[in-house]
Amino acid sequence: MSWLLVFLGFSLLVILHEAGHFFAAKATGMRVEKFFLFLGPKVVSFKRGETEYGIAAIPLGGFVKISGMNPEEELPPEVEARAYYRQPTWKRIVVIAAGPAVNIVLAFAIFFFVYFAYAQQPTQKIGEVIAGTPAAKALQPGDRILAVDGHAYKSLDKEARLERFIEEIGKHECRGGQSDGCRAERPVDLRIEREGAVRTASVRPEYKEDVKRMLIGFSYASEPTGVSVGTAASRAWGSLWLVTHRTASVFGRIFESSQRKEISSVVGISDVAHQTVEKSAEDSLLLLAVVSLSLGLINLLPILPLDGGHIFWSVVEKARGKPASLQAMERASIVGFALIAMLFFVGLSNDIGRITGEGFNTR
């Protein structure tokens, strides 16, 4: 069932992306010949008005075919006035940008909904103790952290107090410098409340290179809390910016081996989505938002055949005062296909390594 939900979720993102192109083309007076989910040979279709709607055989992407996308395409006289390349530059840019715009707006809407409907506030109670960590030998779910190394920070609000607890743990260092997996020389003294009784526990934190700080190995439990519309919108915008920044960082430094390891193919994304769907609806929606945003951002890359490539050449035409040659665009398409193939190969190689190695970790 979870794989079916993943498939439907990805299909929805593709349909909405292509619907953006479709409705923008219709609104600007262009003729839409086809609206298909997936690529390759046609599986099933039907026609309504001048547009054929259908599903293709290869479950990768989708497409909307607008008359006159190829400037050398021969069209009936009655259709020529509505051809893509007969339209003003601004109309073409609107139609092409509408697909990524839908994905980006959808991502914001999902982030906003999650932060508004599922707003949670951390408590001082332990929600989960991770097996194999220092906390596993001393702490239990339900324990309430009262103080860390004698500091209770009672004058602070709950959120600030928990931040200070994290800082106190981070002050502990490994002998000879921090390295992944090393245990602190001095233990953290915790005062906890368990089943109504106050007791103490000593735990030696462990340094984790991926987060670059000392950890004990537990997470705080959360409780529902109401947030305002403005707060939810602010958090949604923050998440939108964070994902955008990280996506740009990966592609901007793709030739660095550490950044290439961050890329995943459809295989990896599907596997992570499958694990996430099994965890919670909240996590599933957040992942859907991230994938939607990534789909929108990647499509804006200025290379053909991506949407950003079409926008780029429309801008070039506007700047030059005349269209670029078809030969130049075809050469650009070859480069674009090569880059997309490289990204897919890198992502697939990373996913194979994860599947045959440590696997995907959604924690």
Secondary structure, 3 states (H helix, E strand, C coil): CHHHHHHHHHHHHHHHHHHHHHHHHHHCCCCEEEEEEEEEEEEEEEEECCEEEEEEEEEEEEEEEECCCCCCCCCCHHHHCCCHHHCCHHHHHHHHHHHHHHHHHHHHHHHHHHHHHCCEEEEEEEEEECCCCHHHHCCCCCCEEEEECCECCCCCCHHHHHHHHHHHHHCCCCCCCCCCCCECCCCEEEEEEECCEEEEEEECCEEECCCCEEECCEEEEEEECCCCHHHHHHHHHHHHHHHHHHHHHHHHCCCCHHHHCCCCCHHHHHHHHHHHHHHCHHHHHHHHHHHHHHHHHHHCCCCCCCHHHHHHHHHHHHHHCCCCCHHHHHHHHHHHHHHHHHHHHHHHHHHHHHHHCCCCCCC
